[in-house]
Amino acid sequence: MGVLIYLIPASLLLGLIGLLGFLWALRSRQYEDLDGAAARILFDDKPRKETPQ
């Protein structure tokens, strides 16, 4: 039972760190455009030059 004195504050600290990381991601607009990256993978950055045959 004595180990709970260490485990409970440690778990609360880790939860707080996770919450702060999530709030930082929201403030830095990490979740702003969720569909853009999924659609961007389908298109080339530069048009390819066709090789003559």
PQR file with spaces between the fields and no chain letter, atoms N, CA, C, O and H, PARSE charges and radii, in Angstrom:
ATOM       1  N    MET     1       0.816   -1.201    0.000 -0.4000 1.5000
ATOM       2  CA   MET     1       0.000    0.000    0.000 -0.0000 2.0000
ATOM       3  C    MET     1       0.857    1.261    0.000  0.5500 1.7000
ATOM       4  O    MET     1       0.412    2.315   -0.454 -0.5500 1.4000
ATOM       5  N    GLY     2       2.056    1.160    0.495 -0.4000 1.5000
ATOM       6  CA   GLY     2       2.926    2.325    0.549 -0.0000 2.0000
ATOM       7  C    GLY     2       3.361    2.783   -0.837  0.5500 1.7000
ATOM       8  O    GLY     2       3.700    3.949   -1.040 -0.5500 1.4000
ATOM       9  H    GLY     2       2.418    0.303    0.864  0.4000 1.0000
ATOM      10  N    VAL     3       3.348    1.848   -1.790 -0.4000 1.5000
ATOM      11  CA   VAL     3       3.768    2.202   -3.147 -0.0000 2.0000
ATOM      12  C    VAL     3       2.749    3.123   -3.827  0.5500 1.7000
ATOM      13  O    VAL     3       3.087    3.829   -4.777 -0.5500 1.4000
ATOM      14  H    VAL     3       3.074    0.900   -1.624  0.4000 1.0000
ATOM      15  N    LEU     4       1.510    3.114   -3.345 -0.4000 1.5000
ATOM      16  CA   LEU     4       0.491    3.997   -3.923 -0.0000 2.0000
ATOM      17  C    LEU     4       0.808    5.467   -3.703  0.5500 1.7000
ATOM      18  O    LEU     4       0.364    6.328   -4.462 -0.5500 1.4000
ATOM      19  H    LEU     4       1.235    2.540   -2.573  0.4000 1.0000
ATOM      20  N    ILE     5       1.577    5.745   -2.661 -0.4000 1.5000
ATOM      21  CA   ILE     5       1.983    7.126   -2.394 -0.0000 2.0000
ATOM      22  C    ILE     5       2.826    7.663   -3.548  0.5500 1.7000
ATOM      23  O    ILE     5       2.830    8.867   -3.803 -0.5500 1.4000
ATOM      24  H    ILE     5       1.938    5.045   -2.044  0.4000 1.0000
ATOM      25  N    TYR     6       3.530    6.791   -4.236 -0.4000 1.5000
ATOM      26  CA   TYR     6       4.364    7.197   -5.368 -0.0000 2.0000
ATOM      27  C    TYR     6       3.636    7.062   -6.699  0.5500 1.7000
ATOM      28  O    TYR     6       3.831    7.875   -7.602 -0.5500 1.4000
ATOM      29  H    TYR     6       3.527    5.813   -4.029  0.4000 1.0000
ATOM      30  N    LEU     7       2.801    6.039   -6.820 -0.4000 1.5000
ATOM      31  CA   LEU     7       2.159    5.769   -8.104 -0.0000 2.0000
ATOM      32  C    LEU     7       1.045    6.763   -8.437  0.5500 1.7000
ATOM      33  O    LEU     7       0.907    7.156   -9.595 -0.5500 1.4000
ATOM      34  H    LEU     7       2.643    5.378   -6.086  0.4000 1.0000
ATOM      35  N    ILE     8       0.264    7.169   -7.466 -0.4000 1.5000
ATOM      36  CA   ILE     8      -0.840    8.094   -7.738 -0.0000 2.0000
ATOM      37  C    ILE     8      -0.329    9.464   -8.207  0.5500 1.7000
ATOM      38  O    ILE     8      -0.823    9.961   -9.219 -0.5500 1.4000
ATOM      39  H    ILE     8       0.377    6.849   -6.525  0.4000 1.0000
ATOM      40  N    PRO     9       0.628   10.095   -7.526 -0.5600 1.5000
ATOM      41  CA   PRO     9       1.144   11.365   -8.056  0.2800 2.0000
ATOM      42  C    PRO     9       1.839   11.206   -9.412  0.5500 1.7000
ATOM      43  O    PRO     9       1.760   12.093  -10.262 -0.5500 1.4000
ATOM      44  N    ALA    10       2.517   10.073   -9.607 -0.4000 1.5000
ATOM      45  CA   ALA    10       3.183    9.849  -10.896 -0.0000 2.0000
ATOM      46  C    ALA    10       2.154    9.746  -12.015  0.5500 1.7000
ATOM      47  O    ALA    10       2.366   10.297  -13.095 -0.5500 1.4000
ATOM      48  H    ALA    10       2.581    9.353   -8.917  0.4000 1.0000
ATOM      49  N    SER    11       1.041    9.048  -11.777 -0.4000 1.5000
ATOM      50  CA   SER    11       0.027    8.922  -12.820 -0.0000 2.0000
ATOM      51  C    SER    11      -0.670   10.264  -13.071  0.5500 1.7000
ATOM      52  O    SER    11      -1.007   10.586  -14.210 -0.5500 1.4000
ATOM      53  H    SER    11       0.869    8.600  -10.900  0.4000 1.0000
ATOM      54  N    LEU    12      -0.882   11.037  -12.017 -0.4000 1.5000
ATOM      55  CA   LEU    12      -1.473   12.366  -12.200 -0.0000 2.0000
ATOM      56  C    LEU    12      -0.538   13.283  -12.978  0.5500 1.7000
ATOM      57  O    LEU    12      -0.989   14.071  -13.808 -0.5500 1.4000
ATOM      58  H    LEU    12      -0.608   10.776  -11.092  0.4000 1.0000
ATOM      59  N    LEU    13       0.750   13.185  -12.715 -0.4000 1.5000
ATOM      60  CA   LEU    13       1.728   13.994  -13.445 -0.0000 2.0000
ATOM      61  C    LEU    13       1.763   13.614  -14.926  0.5500 1.7000
ATOM      62  O    LEU    13       1.797   14.489  -15.791 -0.5500 1.4000
ATOM      63  H    LEU    13       1.116   12.545  -12.041  0.4000 1.0000
ATOM      64  N    LEU    14       1.754   12.314  -15.218 -0.4000 1.5000
ATOM      65  CA   LEU    14       1.755   11.875  -16.615 -0.0000 2.0000
ATOM      66  C    LEU    14       0.468   12.288  -17.335  0.5500 1.7000
ATOM      67  O    LEU    14       0.507   12.654  -18.510 -0.5500 1.4000
ATOM      68  H    LEU    14       1.726   11.603  -14.516  0.4000 1.0000
ATOM      69  N    GLY    15      -0.660   12.233  -16.642 -0.4000 1.5000
ATOM      70  CA   GLY    15      -1.913   12.691  -17.232 -0.0000 2.0000
ATOM      71  C    GLY    15      -1.888   14.175  -17.514  0.5500 1.7000
ATOM      72  O    GLY    15      -2.392   14.618  -18.546 -0.5500 1.4000
ATOM      73  H    GLY    15      -0.691   11.937  -15.687  0.4000 1.0000
ATOM      74  N    LEU    16      -1.305   14.954  -16.609 -0.4000 1.5000
ATOM      75  CA   LEU    16      -1.190   16.397  -16.816 -0.0000 2.0000
ATOM      76  C    LEU    16      -0.271   16.722  -17.988  0.5500 1.7000
ATOM      77  O    LEU    16      -0.551   17.638  -18.762 -0.5500 1.4000
ATOM      78  H    LEU    16      -0.896   14.594  -15.771  0.4000 1.0000
ATOM      79  N    ILE    17       0.814   15.985  -18.122 -0.4000 1.5000
ATOM      80  CA   ILE    17       1.718   16.187  -19.260 -0.0000 2.0000
ATOM      81  C    ILE    17       1.009   15.862  -20.569  0.5500 1.7000
ATOM      82  O    ILE    17       1.174   16.581  -21.554 -0.5500 1.4000
ATOM      83  H    ILE    17       1.042   15.241  -17.493  0.4000 1.0000
ATOM      84  N    GLY    18       0.225   14.793  -20.593 -0.4000 1.5000
ATOM      85  CA   GLY    18      -0.542   14.451  -21.797 -0.0000 2.0000
ATOM      86  C    GLY    18      -1.574   15.509  -22.131  0.5500 1.7000
ATOM      87  O    GLY    18      -1.756   15.853  -23.298 -0.5500 1.4000
ATOM      88  H    GLY    18       0.090   14.209  -19.793  0.4000 1.0000
ATOM      89  N    LEU    19      -2.251   16.026  -21.119 -0.4000 1.5000
ATOM      90  CA   LEU    19      -3.236   17.085  -21.337 -0.0000 2.0000
ATOM      91  C    LEU    19      -2.585   18.349  -21.865  0.5500 1.7000
ATOM      92  O    LEU    19      -3.112   18.981  -22.780 -0.5500 1.4000
ATOM      93  H    LEU    19      -2.103   15.746  -20.171  0.4000 1.0000
ATOM      94  N    LEU    20      -1.449   18.725  -21.301 -0.4000 1.5000
ATOM      95  CA   LEU    20      -0.740   19.915  -21.782 -0.0000 2.0000
ATOM      96  C    LEU    20      -0.256   19.732  -23.222  0.5500 1.7000
ATOM      97  O    LEU    20      -0.288   20.677  -24.011 -0.5500 1.4000
ATOM      98  H    LEU    20      -1.020   18.212  -20.557  0.4000 1.0000
ATOM      99  N    GLY    21       0.192   18.525  -23.565 -0.4000 1.5000
ATOM     100  CA   GLY    21       0.600   18.258  -24.947 -0.0000 2.0000
ATOM     101  C    GLY    21      -0.573   18.360  -25.909  0.5500 1.7000
ATOM     102  O    GLY    21      -0.425   18.881  -27.014 -0.5500 1.4000
ATOM     103  H    GLY    21       0.219   17.758  -22.924  0.4000 1.0000
ATOM     104  N    PHE    22      -1.727   17.872  -25.501 -0.4000 1.5000
ATOM     105  CA   PHE    22      -2.916   17.969  -26.345 -0.0000 2.0000
ATOM     106  C    PHE    22      -3.350   19.413  -26.517  0.5500 1.7000
ATOM     107  O    PHE    22      -3.696   19.827  -27.624 -0.5500 1.4000
ATOM     108  H    PHE    22      -1.847   17.449  -24.603  0.4000 1.0000
ATOM     109  N    LEU    23      -3.336   20.187  -25.439 -0.4000 1.5000
ATOM     110  CA   LEU    23      -3.719   21.599  -25.535 -0.0000 2.0000
ATOM     111  C    LEU    23      -2.734   22.380  -26.389  0.5500 1.7000
ATOM     112  O    LEU    23      -3.131   23.289  -27.119 -0.5500 1.4000
ATOM     113  H    LEU    23      -3.055   19.851  -24.540  0.4000 1.0000
ATOM     114  N    TRP    24      -1.445   22.035  -26.307 -0.4000 1.5000
ATOM     115  CA   TRP    24      -0.457   22.686  -27.161 -0.0000 2.0000
ATOM     116  C    TRP    24      -0.739   22.385  -28.636  0.5500 1.7000
ATOM     117  O    TRP    24      -0.627   23.268  -29.486 -0.5500 1.4000
ATOM     118  H    TRP    24      -1.123   21.297  -25.714  0.4000 1.0000
ATOM     119  N    ALA    25      -1.105   21.141  -28.932 -0.4000 1.5000
ATOM     120  CA   ALA    25      -1.409   20.759  -30.313 -0.0000 2.0000
ATOM     121  C    ALA    25      -2.634   21.516  -30.828  0.5500 1.7000
ATOM     122  O    ALA    25      -2.675   21.905  -31.995 -0.5500 1.4000
ATOM     123  H    ALA    25      -1.196   20.424  -28.241  0.4000 1.0000
ATOM     124  N    LEU    26      -3.618   21.724  -29.978 -0.4000 1.5000
ATOM     125  CA   LEU    26      -4.792   22.494  -30.391 -0.0000 2.0000
ATOM     126  C    LEU    26      -4.437   23.951  -30.657  0.5500 1.7000
ATOM     127  O    LEU    26      -4.893   24.539  -31.638 -0.5500 1.4000
ATOM     128  H    LEU    26      -3.585   21.408  -29.030  0.4000 1.0000
ATOM     129  N    ARG    27      -3.629   24.528  -29.785 -0.4000 1.5000
ATOM     130  CA   ARG    27      -3.268   25.949  -29.942 -0.0000 2.0000
ATOM     131  C    ARG    27      -2.369   26.180  -31.147  0.5500 1.7000
ATOM     132  O    ARG    27      -2.420   27.252  -31.751 -0.5500 1.4000
ATOM     133  H    ARG    27      -3.258   24.051  -28.988  0.4000 1.0000
ATOM     134  N    SER    28      -1.546   25.199  -31.511 -0.4000 1.5000
ATOM     135  CA   SER    28      -0.656   25.367  -32.661 -0.0000 2.0000
ATOM     136  C    SER    28      -1.304   24.885  -33.955  0.5500 1.7000
ATOM     137  O    SER    28      -0.625   24.723  -34.969 -0.5500 1.4000
ATOM     138  H    SER    28      -1.505   24.329  -31.021  0.4000 1.0000
ATOM     139  N    ARG    29      -2.610   24.656  -33.922 -0.4000 1.5000
ATOM     140  CA   ARG    29      -3.428   24.316  -35.088 -0.0000 2.0000
ATOM     141  C    ARG    29      -2.999   23.022  -35.774  0.5500 1.7000
ATOM     142  O    ARG    29      -3.010   22.937  -37.002 -0.5500 1.4000
ATOM     143  H    ARG    29      -3.162   24.788  -33.099  0.4000 1.0000
ATOM     144  N    GLN    30      -2.626   22.026  -34.992 -0.4000 1.5000
ATOM     145  CA   GLN    30      -2.242   20.738  -35.553 -0.0000 2.0000
ATOM     146  C    GLN    30      -3.440   19.992  -36.137  0.5500 1.7000
ATOM     147  O    GLN    30      -3.275   19.174  -37.043 -0.5500 1.4000
ATOM     148  H    GLN    30      -2.618   22.096  -33.995  0.4000 1.0000
ATOM     149  N    TYR    31      -4.635   20.263  -35.632 -0.4000 1.5000
ATOM     150  CA   TYR    31      -5.840   19.561  -36.068 -0.0000 2.0000
ATOM     151  C    TYR    31      -6.693   20.405  -37.003  0.5500 1.7000
ATOM     152  O    TYR    31      -7.879   20.124  -37.176 -0.5500 1.4000
ATOM     153  H    TYR    31      -4.769   20.927  -34.897  0.4000 1.0000
ATOM     154  N    GLU    32      -6.114   21.425  -37.602 -0.4000 1.5000
ATOM     155  CA   GLU    32      -6.892   22.362  -38.403 -0.0000 2.0000
ATOM     156  C    GLU    32      -7.382   21.734  -39.713  0.5500 1.7000
ATOM     157  O    GLU    32      -8.558   21.853  -40.053 -0.5500 1.4000
ATOM     158  H    GLU    32      -5.151   21.653  -37.462  0.4000 1.0000
ATOM     159  N    ASP    33      -6.496   21.074  -40.437 -0.4000 1.5000
ATOM     160  CA   ASP    33      -6.843   20.539  -41.757 -0.0000 2.0000
ATOM     161  C    ASP    33      -6.572   19.041  -41.790  0.5500 1.7000
ATOM     162  O    ASP    33      -5.489   18.609  -42.183 -0.5500 1.4000
ATOM     163  H    ASP    33      -5.540   20.977  -40.161  0.4000 1.0000
ATOM     164  N    LEU    34      -7.552   18.257  -41.379 -0.4000 1.5000
ATOM     165  CA   LEU    34      -7.348   16.809  -41.307 -0.0000 2.0000
ATOM     166  C    LEU    34      -7.439   16.138  -42.673  0.5500 1.7000
ATOM     167  O    LEU    34      -6.781   15.124  -42.903 -0.5500 1.4000
ATOM     168  H    LEU    34      -8.432   18.609  -41.059  0.4000 1.0000
ATOM     169  N    ASP    35      -8.239   16.684  -43.578 -0.4000 1.5000
ATOM     170  CA   ASP    35      -8.414   16.064  -44.887 -0.0000 2.0000
ATOM     171  C    ASP    35      -7.359   16.500  -45.895  0.5500 1.7000
ATOM     172  O    ASP    35      -7.163   15.831  -46.909 -0.5500 1.4000
ATOM     173  H    ASP    35      -8.773   17.508  -43.391  0.4000 1.0000
ATOM     174  N    GLY    36      -6.688   17.594  -45.634 -0.4000 1.5000
ATOM     175  CA   GLY    36      -5.696   18.111  -46.578 -0.0000 2.0000
ATOM     176  C    GLY    36      -4.536   17.160  -46.785  0.5500 1.7000
ATOM     177  O    GLY    36      -4.144   16.916  -47.926 -0.5500 1.4000
ATOM     178  H    GLY    36      -6.847   18.138  -44.810  0.4000 1.0000
ATOM     179  N    ALA    37      -3.984   16.623  -45.733 -0.4000 1.5000
ATOM     180  CA   ALA    37      -2.847   15.717  -45.857 -0.0000 2.0000
ATOM     181  C    ALA    37      -3.264   14.411  -46.534  0.5500 1.7000
ATOM     182  O    ALA    37      -2.485   13.821  -47.283 -0.5500 1.4000
ATOM     183  H    ALA    37      -4.302   16.821  -44.806  0.4000 1.0000
ATOM     184  N    ALA    38      -4.480   13.968  -46.273 -0.4000 1.5000
ATOM     185  CA   ALA    38      -4.949   12.731  -46.901 -0.0000 2.0000
ATOM     186  C    ALA    38      -5.139   12.920  -48.407  0.5500 1.7000
ATOM     187  O    ALA    38      -4.874   11.996  -49.176 -0.5500 1.4000
ATOM     188  H    ALA    38      -5.113   14.448  -45.664  0.4000 1.0000
ATOM     189  N    ALA    39      -5.581   14.070  -48.834 -0.4000 1.5000
ATOM     190  CA   ALA    39      -5.785   14.317  -50.262 -0.0000 2.0000
ATOM     191  C    ALA    39      -4.484   14.728  -50.946  0.5500 1.7000
ATOM     192  O    ALA    39      -4.315   14.485  -52.141 -0.5500 1.4000
ATOM     193  H    ALA    39      -5.797   14.821  -48.210  0.4000 1.0000
ATOM     194  N    ARG    40      -3.575   15.339  -50.215 -0.4000 1.5000
ATOM     195  CA   ARG    40      -2.321   15.829  -50.796 -0.0000 2.0000
ATOM     196  C    ARG    40      -1.438   14.683  -51.277  0.5500 1.7000
ATOM     197  O    ARG    40      -0.647   14.862  -52.203 -0.5500 1.4000
ATOM     198  H    ARG    40      -3.712   15.536  -49.245  0.4000 1.0000
ATOM     199  N    ILE    41      -1.560   13.529  -50.671 -0.4000 1.5000
ATOM     200  CA   ILE    41      -0.724   12.397  -51.045 -0.0000 2.0000
ATOM     201  C    ILE    41      -1.087   11.881  -52.447  0.5500 1.7000
ATOM     202  O    ILE    41      -0.283   11.198  -53.081 -0.5500 1.4000
ATOM     203  H    ILE    41      -2.203   13.384  -49.919  0.4000 1.0000
ATOM     204  N    LEU    42      -2.276   12.200  -52.921 -0.4000 1.5000
ATOM     205  CA   LEU    42      -2.736   11.692  -54.208 -0.0000 2.0000
ATOM     206  C    LEU    42      -2.210   12.479  -55.394  0.5500 1.7000
ATOM     207  O    LEU    42      -2.305   12.009  -56.527 -0.5500 1.4000
ATOM     208  H    LEU    42      -2.929   12.754  -52.405  0.4000 1.0000
ATOM     209  N    PHE    43      -1.663   13.655  -55.170 -0.4000 1.5000
ATOM     210  CA   PHE    43      -1.242   14.525  -56.258 -0.0000 2.0000
ATOM     211  C    PHE    43       0.265   14.708  -56.250  0.5500 1.7000
ATOM     212  O    PHE    43       0.888   14.770  -55.189 -0.5500 1.4000
ATOM     213  H    PHE    43      -1.586   14.038  -54.249  0.4000 1.0000
ATOM     214  N    ASP    44       0.856   14.796  -57.455 -0.4000 1.5000
ATOM     215  CA   ASP    44       2.287   15.052  -57.579 -0.0000 2.0000
ATOM     216  C    ASP    44       2.562   16.520  -57.320  0.5500 1.7000
ATOM     217  O    ASP    44       1.721   17.382  -57.574 -0.5500 1.4000
ATOM     218  H    ASP    44       0.351   14.745  -58.317  0.4000 1.0000
ATOM     219  N    ASP    45       3.757   16.791  -56.808 -0.4000 1.5000
ATOM     220  CA   ASP    45       4.149   18.178  -56.588 -0.0000 2.0000
ATOM     221  C    ASP    45       4.456   18.873  -57.910  0.5500 1.7000
ATOM     222  O    ASP    45       4.023   20.001  -58.149 -0.5500 1.4000
ATOM     223  H    ASP    45       4.440   16.091  -56.601  0.4000 1.0000
ATOM     224  N    LYS    46       5.197   18.193  -58.751 -0.4000 1.5000
ATOM     225  CA   LYS    46       5.565   18.742  -60.050 -0.0000 2.0000
ATOM     226  C    LYS    46       5.027   17.823  -61.139  0.5500 1.7000
ATOM     227  O    LYS    46       5.061   16.602  -60.991 -0.5500 1.4000
ATOM     228  H    LYS    46       5.549   17.277  -58.557  0.4000 1.0000
ATOM     229  N    PRO    47       4.539   18.390  -62.213 -0.5600 1.5000
ATOM     230  CA   PRO    47       4.092   17.520  -63.324  0.2800 2.0000
ATOM     231  C    PRO    47       5.307   16.816  -63.952  0.5500 1.7000
ATOM     232  O    PRO    47       6.376   17.406  -64.114 -0.5500 1.4000
ATOM     233  N    ARG    48       5.111   15.565  -64.290 -0.4000 1.5000
ATOM     234  CA   ARG    48       6.197   14.791  -64.899 -0.0000 2.0000
ATOM     235  C    ARG    48       6.334   15.135  -66.367  0.5500 1.7000
ATOM     236  O    ARG    48       5.349   15.413  -67.052 -0.5500 1.4000
ATOM     237  H    ARG    48       4.243   15.086  -64.158  0.4000 1.0000
ATOM     238  N    LYS    49       7.563   15.112  -66.836 -0.4000 1.5000
ATOM     239  CA   LYS    49       7.814   15.304  -68.251 -0.0000 2.0000
ATOM     240  C    LYS    49       7.669   13.953  -68.943  0.5500 1.7000
ATOM     241  O    LYS    49       8.227   12.951  -68.496 -0.5500 1.4000
ATOM     242  H    LYS    49       8.363   14.886  -66.279  0.4000 1.0000
ATOM     243  N    GLU    50       6.938   13.940  -70.004 -0.4000 1.5000
ATOM     244  CA   GLU    50       6.758   12.677  -70.717 -0.0000 2.0000
ATOM     245  C    GLU    50       7.964   12.410  -71.595  0.5500 1.7000
ATOM     246  O    GLU    50       8.474   13.315  -72.255 -0.5500 1.4000
ATOM     247  H    GLU    50       6.485   14.754  -70.367  0.4000 1.0000
ATOM     248  N    THR    51       8.410   11.190  -71.600 -0.4000 1.5000
ATOM     249  CA   THR    51       9.571   10.819  -72.411 -0.0000 2.0000
ATOM     250  C    THR    51       9.083   10.381  -73.797  0.5500 1.7000
ATOM     251  O    THR    51       8.106    9.642  -73.914 -0.5500 1.4000
ATOM     252  H    THR    51       7.995   10.455  -71.064  0.4000 1.0000
ATOM     253  N    PRO    52       9.765   10.839  -74.829 -0.5600 1.5000
ATOM     254  CA   PRO    52       9.362   10.410  -76.193  0.2800 2.0000
ATOM     255  C    PRO    52       9.719    8.950  -76.403  0.5500 1.7000
ATOM     256  O    PRO    52      10.731    8.456  -75.906 -0.5500 1.4000
ATOM     257  N    GLN    53       8.852    8.269  -77.160 -0.4000 1.5000
ATOM     258  CA   GLN    53       9.081    6.844  -77.422 -0.0000 2.0000
ATOM     259  C    GLN    53       9.487    6.605  -78.833  0.5500 1.7000
ATOM     260  O    GLN    53       9.720    5.460  -79.223 -0.5500 1.4000
ATOM     261  H    GLN    53       8.030    8.670  -77.564  0.4000 1.0000
